[in-house]
Amino acid sequence: MDDILRVVSQLRPANDPVNVHLVETSQALRAVQEQKLASSKRNINLHFHHSISDVPQNPKQYTMLVAHEFFDALPIHLLQKKESGWHEVMIDTSHTSQPSSPSTSTSTQITSTNSHSNSQIIPHLRRVLSPTPTAASTLLGLSSPRFHNLPNGSFIEVSPAAFKIARQVGQLVSGIDEPGPLAKRDVVSSSQLESVGGCGLIIDYGGDKAFKQHKIVDVFHRPGECDLTANVDFAYLKEAMSDLVTPHGPITQQSFLERMGISLRVDALARSAGSEARKSAIRDSVKRLTDRLGMGKEYKVLGLTSTARMEGLTGMAVWPFEVAEERKVDNCVHVGDKGNGKE
């Protein structure tokens, strides 16, 4: 956010204040962010919120929204399609006894209460499939037309929380809040015409993995100690907000950064670096962000604009999301034997 505000300050009048709304539930992180942003001495009004629903909506104020690694932390439902409908994948435990000794098992270890036994009862978290469709799996299986024609055996990750928040994101960026069923995509309401609108970026991770100390581990490795991420179904997000804003992409983080001129920025930073070590650190950092085998591929960027319909620009490409071959990366429905840990 500090970098964003530094750029914004160069593009607006110095006396024109900017309202900055941060969705942050941690008091400790709020203090860090407040100290960092307040020390910049920029003309900003800083506001903290526990939920995106608390952020005020102002159709007369242009909104710029950034959601970075936000949606991948939201809860998901994992469903599998069977002949009888969508079944829900749930988490259960199985217990096994093993000799008491240092273990390399990724499961949490609990010492046995039997003092005469030199063994441990180790509960292993495992996936199980509901014997019949549940109310949640039935409803969520119908929540997107993309799910209808998937073959039996398919697995999908569905996040109703992500759908709801994406809807709120669309309302903030567009500056409108229309209750009731989703409107037709090509209908422009009076409130849309009156709103000055906005734009946004959603940058998130695409993969069902757990991380500990930046290394990929099993999703059941030391529960509570690892950062869990879930596949962000960008197409699902677009379905939630497409009547409010115009989505663009998503494209890979590598494509986004390269098309936005990161190489020029790196060269400028390298020229001003005080040492060869600093130059090397800058280039290594950028390489990590754009690596085709890592973050450059795994992270996706979705753009949002609210002005295309209002100005008669429907269908026009928006840089850097215009390359046709990148358009299909939003299909995040996974088909495979995910119940056995395969993708």
N, C-alpha and C positions, 0 to 999 in steps of 0.2 A: 504494500500500500504506500509506503514511503516513496518508492520509485515512481509509482503512478502519479502521486501528488506532485512530485518534482517536475514531471513532464507537463502535467496539467497547468502548473503555475507559469510555465513558459508560453502557454497558449491563451491565457485569459488576462483581463485587466487585473492589476495588482490589488485593487481595492474591492474586487468582487469576491465575496466570501463563498466558500464551497462547504456544503453540508456533507459530512462523511458519516455514514451509518455502518457500523460493524456488528455482525451477528457473532457474538462470542459469549459462551456460557461460563468460561473459566475466569474467576476473579483475578487469579495470578497473571494470566495472559492478557487480561484487560489492562492491568497495571503496566505491563511491559509495552503494550501497544500505545497506551496513552503517553507514556514517557517518551517513546520514540517519535511519535507523530507531533506531540506538543513542542518538542525541542527544535523542530524544524523552523519555527517562527513563521509559518505560513498562515494565511488568513483562512482558517478552517474552523468549522463548528463540528466537534466530535460527539457522536452519539453511539452508545452501546445498547444492544438488544439481545434478549435471550432467544428470540425466534424471528424468522423472516416475516412472520405475520405481524410482528410489532413494528416493522419499518413503515413509517407513514408514506402514503401514496399521494403525490401531488402532480396532477395532469398539466399544471402550468410550469413545471420545473423539469428540465431535461435530466434524465437519469442515466448514469453509466454504472452497470452492475458487473461484478467479477465474482464468480464462484469457482474457487480453486481447491481441488481435492475435497469437495464437499459431499457430492452425491455418492461417492464410493464408500462412505462411512455409514450410510443409511441402511436400516434393516431390510432384508430381502426374504421372499418366500421362494424356495426351490421346488419346482413342480416337475413331474414326469407324466407324459401322456400314455395312457393305457386304453384298451378296448372300452373300458367302462367310464372313461373320462380322465380328467386331470387328478392325479394323486399327489399328495404333499410329502416331500422328503423332510423327515424330522430327525432330531438328535436323541440318541439313547445311550445307555452305558452297558457294557458287558464286563464282568469281573473274572479275572484269572489269578491263580496263585503262582508265584514264582519265588525261588530261593532269595532270601534277603541278602542283597549285595548291590554295589553300585550298578545302576542300570543306565543303558543308553536309550531306553524307551522314551518316546515323545509324549507319553501320557503322564498325567499327574499321579504321583505315588502316595499311597496312604498306608501307614504301618498297621499291621494286623493287631487286634486286641488280644489274640490268643498267645499267652506268654510261653506256652509249651511248643509253639510252632515257630520254626526259624524261616518264616516265609512272609511275604507281603501280599496284600490284596490290592491289585492294581486295576482301578476302573479305567477302561478304555472308552473314550467317546467314539461313537460310530453313527453312520447314517442308516435310518430305517425308512421304509416306505409305508405310508398309511394304507391299511387293507382296502379301504374304500375312499372315494373322493370325499374331501372335507368341504365344509361350507366355504372356507377361504379359497381352497384350490379351485373349486367350481367357479366362484365369482371372478377370481384373478385370471383363470384360463379364458374367460370371455372378455377380458378388459382391453384386448387389442385384436383387430382383425388379422394381424400377422400370425397369430397363434393358431388360427382355425385349421389351416391346411398342413400343419406340421405332422409328420408321420408318427405312428405309435412308437414309443421308446424315446422320443425326444425329451430333452431336459431344457427348461427355461428358468431364468431368474427374474422374478417380478417384484418390484418395490412400490407398493401403494403410497408409501411415504414420499418417494421420489416424484411420483406423479403429482401428488398434492403440492409439493414445494415447487415443482416446475411450473405448475399453474400459477402459483403466487409470483414466481419470477417473471412470467409473462405479463402479469398484471402490473408489476412494478415498472418494467421496461416500457410497456405500452402506455402506462398512465391511465388505464381504464380498469374498471371492476364491474363486470356484468354478471349478475347471478343467473342461475338456471342452467339448462343444458348447453353444451358447446355450440357456438354459432357456426353458421356456414362460413367456410374459408374465404369466399369471395364477396362477402357482405361487409360493407364498411358502415359502422354505426356513427351517429352524430358525436358520441363521446370520443371515438377514435379520431375524427376530424378535428375536434377541439383540442386534443392533447398534443403537447409538443413532443411527446414520446421519449425515446432513448435508445440505448444499444447495450449489448452485453456480451460477455465471453464466459463460457463454461469450459473449464480445463479439468480433465479428470482421467483417472486410471482405468484401463480396460483389461481386467484379469481377475480371476477368483483365486487369490493367493494371500498368504499371511506373511508378514515381515517381522523379523526380530534382528535388530542391529543391521538393518538394510539388506538382510539375506532372506531369500525365499525359504520358508519352512512349511511343514504340513499345517493345515488349518486347525488341527487339534493339538498343536505343539504348545504346551504350557498355557492353557486357557487363562486369559486375563493379563498375560504378560506380553502378548504379541499384538501388533497392529493388523487388524483384519480389513481387507478391501474386497469389495464385490464388483462384479461386472456392472458397469454403467451402461444401461441400454439407452443409447442416445436417441434411437428411433422412438422409444417410449416417451422420452422427455419431449420430443418434437410433437408427438401426438397430443400431449397435454397442453401445449401452448400455441399450436400452429394457427389458431383463430385469433390470437392476440398479437403475435409478433411473427416476423419472417425469419425462420431459422436458416443458417448457412453452414454447410458441412454436415458432420464433423470431418476434419482432416487430422493427420498425425501432427504431433508437436514438432517433429523435425521439419515437415513441410511448412507449418505456420511460421516458425522462427526463421527459416531460410528465406521464405518469400517476403518476410517483413524486414529483411536486411541485417540479420544478426552478424554476418561476416563483416560488414562495414563497421558495425558497432564494436566488434572484437578488435578490428584493426585500430580503431580510435583509442580504445582502452589500452591496447598494447603499446601504442606510441607514447602514451602518458604514464606508463608504468615506470616505477623507479628502478627496477632491477630485472634481470633475466628470470629470476625465480618468480617474480610477480607476473611477468608475461606468460610464463609456462603455466602458472596456476589459473590464469584467466582462460587460456586456450583449453586446458584440461576440463574446466568447469563447463564450458560451452560444448565440448565434445560429449560430455556425459548427458547433457540436455538433448542433444541431437543424434545420439547414437542409434543407428537403425536396428541394432540388436537389443536395445534397452529402452531408456526413457523416451527416446525420439520416436519409437514405434508404439510403445505401450500407452503413452499418454495421447489423448485426443483433444481437439479444440473445436467447440461448437460456437458459432457466432449468432447473434440475435440483433435484429434491427426492427424498428417500429415504423419507419418512414416510407418504405417502398410503396405500399398500397396508397398512402395518402397523397403521394406526389406522382402517381401514375407510372411508377418505375417497376411494376411487377415483372418478375422474370429476369431482371438485369443482374448480372454477376456482381458480387461484392468481394473485393480483394481482401484477403488472399485465399478465398474459398472457391474460386471459380474453375479450377482444373477439373475436368469431367471425371478423370480416372480416380479421383479421390472421393467421389460422392458416395460410394457404396460401403464405406467403413462404418456407417452407423448401424449396420445390421448385426446387432450384438446378441441375437438369439443363438444359443449354443446347442448343437445337436450332437449327442454322443453319450458314452457310458459314464456320465459324470457321477452317478451314484457309486461307482467303484473308484472314484478319484481320477478318472481319465477325461480328457477333453477332446 
